[in-house]
């Protein structure tokens, strides 16, 4: 464990007005990159390593003050889609989980199951599609396309790794799924598990084929993230209550900081979507609005340009 000691100031300096006291992180060793930053400035480790100046709104601790409501931190921390389904007394129970949310350093985008199957039947209410297309998320999936495209564009502009997950359909994988429901299983063509055109993989992107809900379970995803030097994840995709949640929990269990882009995840059930985002936000991840995530990615892009 490395402890950063702050040397005492000379007596003459103590008499002068002092800036707010800074707090520093304690890091386990060995560590390839010394990630230290003053909390009061919201500095990002990537910025400090690149020699860039501190700038509010960039880096590790990134919570815009303009979202803070009458209840202080709670106004910001709970300013999300679940506000209309979570009672105030429940918010009081979870008050101890309030904190500054952030995008971690060396992020990668993890896109969960953005395959064609989730969009079958078009942008219609899910209850109208479920008979013919039981795996469709209908209008909830289609409604998230524009925001998710923005996220992909920002990630590519920032030059961060992009990783997709999809269902394993290759014959040689000898897939044998366990099914939790009695819902009729309709044979599917492998092409329904291809990534939807709006988010099509490009050269250099990584695709992980999985047999279970989590992108980590039984796959080389963790090893590949380590090889790429990824330190944190930004998550988008579907379904919020299923494969997104399972992947977020496994990432957390492996010591990876996760940011969920709220407007870029979706579910066939809005209630499940909201409650699972609420639960992940208070236990396993930082749920952030897309505009906050985009601002962070823009900062990474500017840093790359400045370093060139």
N, C-alpha and C positions, 0 to 999 in steps of 0.2 A: 504493500500500500504506500503510495507516494503522497506525502502531505506537503503542501506549499506553505511555507512559513512567511509571514509578513514581518520584516524587520521593524524595530521601533523607530519612530520619527525623532529627529533632534528636538530639544526643548524649544528652540527658537521657532520651529515650524509649528509646534502644537498651538502656539498663541494665535496663529493665523486661521481664518475661516477654512474649514475643511470640507471637501466634497463628501457626498454620502458614502458611508463605509461599504467597501466591496466585500462580497463573499465569494469564496472560490470552491471549486469542486475538488474532491479527493478521488484519485484514480488508482485502480489496481495496476501493478506492474507484472510482466513487461507490457509496454504499450508502444506501438509504432508511431502513434501521433499524439502529441501532448495536447489534449483538448481542455483548455482552461479559458474561461471568459468571465468577466464581471457580470453578474446577474442584472445589475442596475442599468446596463447599456444594451442588454439583449444581444450580445455579440455572438456570432456564429463561429464555430471552429473552422469551417472552411474559409471564412473571411480572414481569420487571424493567421492561418497557415499560408494564405496567399498574400499576406502583407497588406490587406485592404483595411481601410479605416472602419471604425465602428459606425453603424448606421441603425437608427431605430427601425423596427420592422423587418430586419434581416437576421437570420441566424437561429440559434437554438431556442430562445425564449421569445415567442412571437405572438403576442396577444394585443391586438389593436385597442387602445384605450377608448376609442369612440363607440365600442360596443358595450361599455360598462353602463349598467342601468342604475335605477334608484337603490337597488339592493347591493350596490358595490360589485365585488367580484362575481357574486351569484348572477347578477344581471347579464354579465358577459358569458360566464361559464355555461349557463343554461339557455342561452339565446339560440336555440336550435329547434328542429322540427317536432320534438317531443313535447313542447310546451303545452300543447292542447290535450295531452293524454296523461301527463304526470301531475299528480296532485301536489299542492304546496307542502303538505306534511311529508310527502315522500322526498321532496327536495331538501327539506330540513334534515331528514334521516341521512341523506347522502352529502350533507354540507362538508363533512370532513375530507371529501375527495376533491374539493375545489383547488385549483392550481392554475398556473400559467401554462397554456398549451403552446406547442411548438412543432416545427418540422425539424427532425434530427439532421445531423451532418452526414455527408456522403449518401444522400438518399437514392433510392431506385423506385420506379413505379411498378407496383405489382397489380396487374389487371386480372381480376378473377372472372373467368368463365364468360367473357364477352363473345360468346358464340351465337350462331344464327338461331339455335333452338329457342333461346329466350325471347326472340323477337317474332316468332311465328304468329301469323294471324293479323299482324299489323297493330296499329295504335288504337286498339279498342279496349273497353273495360275488361278486366281479367275474367269476370264472371260470365261474360259472353263467349269467351274463348276456351275456357277450361275443359269443356266437353270434348272438343276436337283437338285442342293443343294443351294438354295438361301441364306441360313444362313452360308454357309461355308466361311472360310477365306483362304482356300487353302494353297498354298505354304508359305504365310505369317505366318499362324498359325504353320505349321510344322517346318518352319525355326527357330521359337523362342523356340522350345522344349528344345534343349540342354542348352541354356542359362538359361531358366526358371528352369530346373532341378538343375543347379548349385546354383541358388538362394534358392530353397527349401532345398537342402542339407546343405547350409551354415546356414540357419535359424534354421534347426533342430539341427545342431551342436552347435549353440549358445544358444539353449534352449528358443527361443522366441516363443510366441503364433502364431499359424497359423489359419487364418480364411478364409473360402471359401464362395463365394456366388454362387448360381445357381437359376434357374427359378423354381417358385412354380408350381408343377404339381399335388399335392395331391387333390383328389376329394373334401375332406371336406373343402378345402380353398375357394371353390366357386369362382374360378378365372374368372374375366371378364376383358380382356385386351382392352385398347384403342390402335388403330392402326393408325400410322401417314401416311401410304402409301397405295396405292391400290394394292400392290403386293399380288399375290394369296397366301392364307393361306392354307398350306397343313397340315392335321392332323399329329401330331408327336407322336411317342411312348415315354413314360416317360423316357425310358433308355437313350435317346439321351442327357438328361440333367444330366446324371451321370458324375462325374469328370473323366477326361481321366486318364488311368492307370498310365501314367508316373508321375502323381501328386496325386496319390490316397491318400485320407485322412487316417491318422493314429489315434490310440487311443489318446484322449485328444484334437484333433483338433475340431474346431467349424465350422458347416455348417449353413449358413443363407439362408433361402428360401425367394425370393423376387418376387414381381409381377410387378415391374417397373424397370427402368434403374438403379437407385441408390441402392446400398446395404443398405442405411440408411432409405430410404423412406418406411414407413409402416412396419418396422422390428424392432426387439429389439437390433440391432447391437450396437448402441451407449451405451445402458445400459450394454450390455455384455462386451464391451471394458472397461467401467468404473469399472465393477466388477473385471476384470482381472488386473486392474492397468496399462492398456496400456496408454502410453503418446504420441505416434506418430505411423504413419503407413508407411510401405513400400508396394507399390502397384505394382502388376503385373496382366496380364490377357488381356481380350478383351471385346469389341472392344475399341480401344483408343478413338475414337470420340463419342462413345456411353456410355456404362455402366461404363467404366473406368473413363471417364471425369465426368459423373454424380456423381459417388461415390467420386471422388477427390473433386469436388466442395462442396458436402455436408459435407465431412470431414472438409474441410477448414471452412465452415460456422459454424461448431460446435466447432471450436477452436483447431482442431487437426492438427499438422504439418504433411505434407505428402511428402514422397520421392517417385518418380516414377522411377523404374528401366527401363531405356530406352530400353534395348535389350530384356526385358521380357514382353513387351506389344506389341500388334499387332492389325491390322485392315484389312478389305478387300480392302480398298483403301489406297495406300501409301501416296497420297496427303493429305487425311483427317488425317492419322496417324501423318504426320510431322507437319501440321499446328496446330493440336490440342495439340501436345506435346509443340510446341512453345508457344501457348497461355496459357496453364496450367503453364508452366515454369515461365512465366512473371507475373502471377496473383495468382495462387492458390497452387502451389507445387514447389518443387525442383526436376527437372529432372536430374538424375545423371546416369553416365555410370555404368554398372553392376560391373566392376572391383572396382570402388570406394565403392559401396555398400558392396561388398564381403569383402573388406578390413576392413570396419567398423564392419561387423559381425564377422570377425575373431578376432578383438580386443575384442568383447564381449565374444567370446569363450575362449580366453586366460585369460580374467578376471575371468571367472567362474572357470577355472582350477586352477588359482593362489589362489582363495578364498577357494578351497576345502582342 
